Amino acid sequence: MAQISVDVNGRPYAVGCEDGQEAHLIELAKMFDHQVRQVGQDMGQLGDTRLFLMGALLLADELADARGRLGALQAEVSRLQSDRARLEGRAVAALEGAAKRIEKLAAEEA
């Protein structure tokens, strides 16, 4: 298990993570630090616990919005796939009908 140090609101914190996940954890900590600093600018210094709580709640709100958008997009993809399958079926039926008419015309001329 790797041990790294991340800075949040100007203070270092030792954090453990799986080997190979260090860079990812550092990026997550940077996102959280940015959120905490933004809360501090907007609301003033509240103390680390409250700043962290507000930062976490704002990130959770962003995550909930992203999940909602993802769900809506997945539903739209499903709808479009269903429409595509329906239209492909209609196209196949139209082509089969045209082929039968062509065969019939060819047979009448022969």
Number of C-alpha atoms within 10 A of each C-alpha: 9 11 12 15 15 19 14 19 18 9 10 11 12 9 13 14 13 10 9 10 12 17 10 11 18 16 12 13 17 16 15 20 20 15 22 24 20 15 20 20 10 9 11 11 12 12 9 14 9 14 21 21 13 18 22 15 13 16 16 12 12 12 12 12 12 12 12 12 12 12 12 12 12 12 12 12 12 12 12 12 12 12 12 12 12 12 12 12 12 12 12 12 12 12 12 12 12 12 12 12 12 12 12 12 11 10 9 8 7 6
